[in-house]
Amino acid sequence: MMDFTIGTYKLLLASLKKNGFTFQTFEDFLSVPLNGKVVVLRHDIDKRPQNALRLAQIEHAFGVKASYYIRIVKSAWNQDIVKKIVVLGHELGYHYEDMTLAKGHDEKAWDLFKLHLAKVREYYPVRTICMHGSPLSRWDNRELWKKYDYRQESIIGEPYFDVDYLKVFYITDTGRAWNNSGVSVRDKVIGGLQLDIKDTAQLIRLINNGNVPEKLIINTHPQRWFNFGFNWIKELVYQNMKNLVKMVFLSYTHKRKAI
């Protein structure tokens, strides 16, 4: 099975459905918790919004809903695509990076956050948000919440703060690999649930064999998922180069902390 293709993503959805998982948006996962097998499909739209729309259409065809978090930058924002994703019944949230945009100035970042949240709310009544990792930035966008409270803006949840990962298994394709902490700068959670996942084929086998927990959050970045061809190869090469940069960055950061 070739990984990070549209066909492989369809097989993942089919496996989850076949094995009795109920699909919830993150908003519903927090506000209407269910017993039994539940999966939240979280998509971070960092760039290539047309890829996000394609996944949204596939999920709609499967009869499932997902949560899409979009950045307010040129590489990600496309209002026509945003409208189409919402019409398909999916949740829309703000993929915030305001501490980075404000270069660490928290008051400016808070003003930007409210401004950008209002823009996304023109298309969907946003109730959940999710930080953008900004892996090469010196600022962690979550630091904004040391001074401010997103609940003041009627936000009920943020996946890095409002999920008990001792009970929920978090899976992310950051770095074009599943739960590879060596190429993930900030997309990490603290929890007791650990599984080594080499590729999507192995993830599907784990699901089919009943070897995953009952509560899952699967985070994907739509720009990684293509039919095999030029764009698939381009993304593979680009991400491998980016991973090298991130590994150097992580090594440097760890050395500085050790001093």
C-alpha positions as CSV (number, residue, x, y, z in Angstrom):
1,M,0.0,0.0,0.0
2,M,1.5,3.4,-1.0
3,D,1.2,5.8,1.9
4,F,-0.3,9.3,2.0
5,T,-2.5,8.7,-1.1
6,I,-6.2,9.4,-1.5
7,G,-6.8,5.7,-1.9
8,T,-5.0,4.9,1.4
9,Y,-7.1,7.6,3.2
10,K,-10.3,6.0,1.9
11,L,-9.1,2.6,3.2
12,L,-8.5,4.2,6.6
13,L,-12.0,5.6,6.7
14,A,-13.4,2.3,5.6
15,S,-11.5,0.4,8.4
16,L,-12.8,2.8,11.1
17,K,-16.4,2.4,9.8
18,K,-16.1,-1.4,9.5
19,N,-14.8,-1.7,13.1
20,G,-17.7,0.2,14.6
21,F,-16.2,3.7,15.3
22,T,-18.6,6.6,15.6
23,F,-17.2,9.8,13.9
24,Q,-17.6,13.0,15.9
25,T,-16.4,16.5,15.3
26,F,-14.1,17.9,18.0
27,E,-16.9,20.2,19.0
28,D,-19.3,17.3,19.5
29,F,-16.6,15.2,21.2
30,L,-16.4,17.8,23.9
31,S,-20.1,18.8,24.2
32,V,-21.8,15.5,23.6
33,P,-19.4,12.7,24.7
34,L,-20.3,9.2,23.7
35,N,-19.6,5.8,25.1
36,G,-17.9,3.1,23.0
37,K,-15.7,3.6,20.0
38,V,-15.3,7.2,18.9
39,V,-12.9,8.9,16.5
40,V,-12.4,12.6,15.8
41,L,-10.9,13.3,12.4
42,R,-8.9,16.6,12.8
43,H,-7.5,18.3,9.8
44,D,-5.0,21.2,10.0
45,I,-5.2,23.3,6.8
46,D,-1.7,24.7,6.7
47,K,-1.6,25.1,2.9
48,R,-3.2,23.6,-0.3
49,P,-6.8,24.2,0.8
50,Q,-8.0,22.3,-2.4
51,N,-6.5,19.2,-0.8
52,A,-8.7,19.8,2.3
53,L,-11.8,20.1,0.2
54,R,-11.0,16.8,-1.5
55,L,-10.8,15.0,1.9
56,A,-13.9,16.8,3.0
57,Q,-15.8,15.5,-0.1
58,I,-14.5,12.0,0.5
59,E,-15.6,12.0,4.1
60,H,-19.0,13.3,3.1
61,A,-19.3,10.4,0.6
62,F,-18.5,8.1,3.5
63,G,-21.2,9.8,5.6
64,V,-18.9,11.1,8.3
65,K,-18.0,14.5,9.7
66,A,-14.6,15.9,10.5
67,S,-13.1,19.1,12.0
68,Y,-11.1,21.4,9.8
69,Y,-8.8,24.1,11.3
70,I,-7.7,26.8,8.9
71,R,-4.9,29.3,9.1
72,I,-5.5,33.0,8.1
73,V,-2.6,33.2,5.7
74,K,-2.5,33.3,1.9
75,S,-1.2,29.7,1.6
76,A,-4.3,28.3,3.4
77,W,-7.2,30.8,3.3
78,N,-9.7,30.4,0.4
79,Q,-13.2,31.6,1.2
80,D,-14.8,29.6,-1.6
81,I,-13.3,26.4,-0.3
82,V,-14.2,27.3,3.3
83,K,-17.8,27.7,2.2
84,K,-17.8,24.3,0.5
85,I,-16.3,22.5,3.4
86,V,-19.0,23.9,5.7
87,V,-21.8,23.0,3.3
88,L,-20.6,19.4,3.4
89,G,-21.4,19.4,7.1
90,H,-18.0,19.6,8.7
91,E,-16.8,21.7,11.6
92,L,-14.6,24.7,10.9
93,G,-12.2,26.1,13.5
94,Y,-9.4,28.6,13.7
95,H,-5.8,27.2,13.4
96,Y,-4.3,30.1,15.3
97,E,-0.7,31.3,15.1
98,D,-1.0,34.8,16.5
99,M,2.0,34.8,18.9
100,T,4.1,34.1,15.8
101,L,2.4,36.7,13.7
102,A,2.8,39.3,16.5
103,K,6.4,38.3,17.1
104,G,5.8,37.4,20.7
105,H,3.8,40.6,21.7
106,D,0.9,39.1,23.7
107,E,-1.4,42.1,23.6
108,K,-1.1,42.4,19.8
109,A,-1.4,38.6,19.5
110,W,-4.7,38.7,21.5
111,D,-6.1,41.5,19.2
112,L,-5.1,39.5,16.1
113,F,-6.6,36.3,17.6
114,K,-10.0,38.0,18.1
115,L,-9.8,39.6,14.6
116,H,-9.0,36.3,12.9
117,L,-11.5,34.3,14.9
118,A,-14.2,36.8,13.8
119,K,-13.2,36.3,10.2
120,V,-13.6,32.5,10.4
121,R,-16.9,33.0,12.2
122,E,-18.3,34.7,9.1
123,Y,-18.5,31.2,7.7
124,Y,-19.1,29.0,10.7
125,P,-20.0,29.5,14.4
126,V,-16.6,28.5,15.6
127,R,-16.5,26.9,19.1
128,T,-13.1,25.1,19.0
129,I,-9.6,26.3,18.0
130,C,-6.3,24.6,17.5
131,M,-2.8,26.0,17.6
132,H,-0.5,25.9,14.5
133,G,2.8,24.5,15.5
134,S,4.9,27.1,13.6
135,P,7.9,24.7,14.0
136,L,10.7,27.1,13.1
137,S,9.3,30.0,15.1
138,R,10.8,30.9,18.4
139,W,7.3,31.5,19.8
140,D,4.9,28.8,20.9
141,N,1.4,30.0,19.9
142,R,-0.1,28.4,23.0
143,E,1.8,30.9,25.2
144,L,-1.0,33.4,24.5
145,W,-3.1,31.5,27.0
146,K,-0.7,32.2,29.9
147,K,-2.3,35.7,30.0
148,Y,-5.6,35.4,28.2
149,D,-8.5,32.9,28.2
150,Y,-10.0,31.7,24.9
151,R,-13.2,30.9,26.7
152,Q,-13.9,34.6,26.9
153,E,-14.6,34.3,23.2
154,S,-17.1,31.5,23.6
155,I,-14.5,28.8,22.7
156,I,-15.2,25.5,24.4
157,G,-12.0,23.7,23.6
158,E,-8.5,23.5,22.2
159,P,-7.1,19.9,21.6
160,Y,-3.8,20.6,23.4
161,F,-5.5,21.8,26.6
162,D,-9.0,20.2,26.8
163,V,-8.5,16.5,26.1
164,D,-7.4,13.8,28.7
165,Y,-4.8,11.9,26.6
166,L,-4.6,9.3,29.3
167,K,-7.9,8.2,27.9
168,V,-7.7,9.4,24.3
169,F,-5.1,8.1,21.8
170,Y,-3.7,10.9,19.7
171,I,-2.3,10.1,16.2
172,T,-0.7,12.7,14.0
173,D,0.9,12.7,10.6
174,T,3.2,15.7,11.4
175,G,6.4,15.3,9.4
176,R,4.7,12.9,7.0
177,A,5.0,10.2,9.6
178,W,2.7,8.8,12.3
179,N,3.6,10.0,15.8
180,N,7.3,10.6,14.9
181,S,8.4,12.8,17.8
182,G,11.8,13.2,16.1
183,V,10.3,15.4,13.4
184,S,7.6,17.1,15.5
185,V,8.5,20.3,17.3
186,R,5.3,21.1,19.1
187,D,2.6,18.7,17.8
188,K,2.9,16.4,20.8
189,V,0.7,15.5,23.8
190,I,1.4,14.1,27.2
191,G,-0.5,10.9,27.7
192,G,-0.2,7.3,28.7
193,L,-1.4,5.7,25.4
194,Q,1.5,4.8,23.1
195,L,1.6,2.7,19.9
196,D,4.4,2.6,17.4
197,I,2.9,3.2,13.9
198,K,5.2,2.8,11.0
199,D,2.8,3.7,8.3
200,T,-1.0,4.0,7.5
201,A,-1.1,0.3,6.5
202,Q,0.0,-0.6,10.0
203,L,-2.5,1.8,11.5
204,I,-5.3,0.1,9.5
205,R,-4.1,-3.3,10.7
206,L,-4.1,-2.2,14.3
207,I,-7.7,-0.9,13.8
208,N,-8.8,-4.1,12.1
209,N,-7.3,-6.3,14.8
210,G,-8.9,-4.3,17.6
211,N,-5.5,-3.1,18.9
212,V,-6.3,0.6,19.2
213,P,-8.0,2.3,22.1
214,E,-11.8,3.2,21.9
215,K,-11.2,6.9,21.8
216,L,-9.1,8.3,18.9
217,I,-8.1,11.7,17.6
218,I,-6.5,11.4,14.2
219,N,-4.8,14.6,13.0
220,T,-3.9,14.9,9.4
221,H,-2.5,17.7,7.2
222,P,-4.3,17.6,3.9
223,Q,-1.4,19.0,1.9
224,R,0.3,15.6,2.4
225,W,-2.4,13.5,0.7
226,F,-2.4,13.1,-3.1
227,N,-3.0,10.6,-5.8
228,F,0.4,9.2,-6.7
229,G,2.1,11.5,-9.2
230,F,4.2,14.6,-9.4
231,N,2.6,16.4,-6.4
232,W,2.9,13.3,-4.2
233,I,6.6,13.0,-5.1
234,K,7.2,16.8,-4.6
235,E,5.6,16.7,-1.2
236,L,7.7,13.6,-0.2
237,V,10.9,15.3,-1.2
238,Y,10.0,18.7,0.4
239,Q,8.9,17.1,3.7
240,N,12.1,15.0,3.9
241,M,14.1,18.2,3.6
242,K,12.0,20.0,6.1
243,N,12.3,17.1,8.6
244,L,16.1,17.5,8.4
245,V,15.8,21.1,9.3
246,K,13.4,20.3,12.2
247,M,15.7,17.7,13.5
248,V,18.6,20.2,13.6
249,F,16.3,22.7,15.3
250,L,15.2,20.2,17.9
251,S,18.8,19.1,18.6
252,Y,19.9,22.8,19.0
253,T,17.0,23.5,21.3
254,H,17.7,20.4,23.5
255,K,21.4,21.4,23.8
256,R,20.4,25.0,24.8
257,K,18.1,23.6,27.5
258,A,20.9,21.3,28.8
259,I,23.2,24.3,29.3
